[in-house]
């Protein structure tokens, strides 16, 4: 639990990023993009909450799990969708996404990240910004450079993603693409 408390600042960052992205994409003149999360607690809740606090819409793609992940209270009513299978849920995450920002997470986050990187690497998904939020976390967790150094991925695949350490930095990466 102590280590999770050290990670709690990511909640505020996710909320702030979501507010920033939502305000810049949902207004009287446009309603082009909305935040989409897994709809659960933690970072997912923070992102839905940021949109909610900005009076903007957000979507939750929730999933039935043995320990029952219940949808968070900040998903826009009518925009919470429940899935029974991870594969179908990931398809819906990826097929309409204009950008993807990955905050520190566990196996589910890694599964979604590697799915998207593989789709981009193979050209099965159009080019979109993929952002790993919290460079120190991601650098400790995955040594992408090592994968390139030993030839398991190409050096050019290291450009499939970028790191960001602040919500504004992440938003600038998205805006510049």
N, C-alpha and C positions, 0 to 999 in steps of 0.2 A: 504494500500500500504506500509506503514511504516514497518509492520510486515513481509511482503514479502521480503523487503530489508534485514532484519535480517537473512533471510533464503538463501540469494543469494550465500553464500559460498558453498552451496551444488552443485551449478552449476559447479564450478571449481573442486570439489571433484569427481563428476560424470564424468567429462571430463578426469581427471587424471586416474581414475579407468579404464575407457574404453580404454585409451591408453595402460595402463599396461596389461590388459587382452588381447587386440588385438595383441600387439607386441609379447606376449608370446604364442599366438595360431595361428598366421598367419605369415608364413615365407616361404622361399624356400623349406624347407623340410616338411612342414605341412600346412594345412589350415583347422584345425579341428573344431574350434569354432569361431563364430562371435557374435558380440553384436546385440541383438534384442531389439528394443524399440517400443513404441506406435507410433513413427514417428512424434509426434507433437512438440510443443515448450517446453521451460523450461528444466527440467531435461532430458527429452527424447532427445531434441536437443543436450544437453551437451554430452550425451553418444554417439550419432551418430557423433558428432563433434570430440570427442576424437579419435575414430577409423579413421575418415577422416584425421585428422592431423597426425596420425601415418602411413598414406598411407595404411590403411587396410579397409576391407569391413565391412559394417554393414547393418542391415535390419530394415525396418520400417513397422510395422503393423498398418497402419492408419485406421481411422474409419470415416464414414460419420456422422456428427453431425449437429443439427439444426443451430449452430453458426459456422459451417464449419471449422473444424480443418484442416488446410492445412499441407501437409507433410513438414518437415524441409528440408533445402537445403543440409544437410550433409549425408543423406541416400545415399548409393551406388546406382548409376543409374541402374535401372532394378530390384532392390531389395526392392522396396516400393510396398506394397500390401494393397489394400483398402477393408475394410470390411463394411458391412451394419449392422451387429449385434454383440454386445459385446460377446455373448456366443461363436460364431464361432471364434472370434478373440482370446478369452482366450484359447480355445482349441489349437490353433496354438502356442500361447505363451508357453503352458505347455507341449505339447506332445514331443517336441524335446529338451527341456531345460536340460542343464547339471548343471546349477546353476541358482539361482535367487537372485538378489540384489535389495532391495526396498529402495529407497530414500524417504524422506518426500514427501507426496503428499496428495491428497484429496480423494474423494469418489471412484474414479476409481482405485487409488492405493490400497485403502483398500479392494475393491471388488476383485482385483487380488490377493492380499495377502491372504485373507481368503479363496478364492477358492483353492489356492495352499496348504495352511495349512490343509484344510479339505481333500484334495486328499492324502496328505502325512499321515494324522492322520488315515485315513481309509485304507491305503495301496493301493490306486488306482493309485498312482504315485510312481515310484521308488525313493529311497533315493537320494536326491540332497541337496547340501548346500543351505539353505535359509538364507539370510543375511539382517538384518534390519540396514541400515546405519543411524547413528546419534542416539546413544543410548538415549540421553536425550530427544529427540523428541518422540521416540517410547515409552519410559517409561511413559512420561506424557500422551500420547495419549491412550495407551492400557495397562491395568493392567492385564497382563497374569497370574501373580502369584495369583491374586484374583480369577480368573476363576478356577485355580487349588485348591486353598484353600477352595472354597465352593463346589467343586466337579463337576463343569461343564466340566472340562477337567481333564485328568490324569496328575499327576506330570511328568510322562515320556514325555508328549507332549510338555513340556517346552523345551525339547532338540531338537525339530523340527527346531529350528532357532537359530541363533547366532547374536550378535550385533557387529558392527564395527564402528569405528570413523574415520578411515583414509583409503584411497584407498589401501595402502600396507597391512593393517590389513585385509581388505576384501579379497584381493588377496591371502593372506596366508591361510585364512580359506578355500578358494576354492581349493588351491593346496594341502592342507592336507587331503582332502576327496577323 
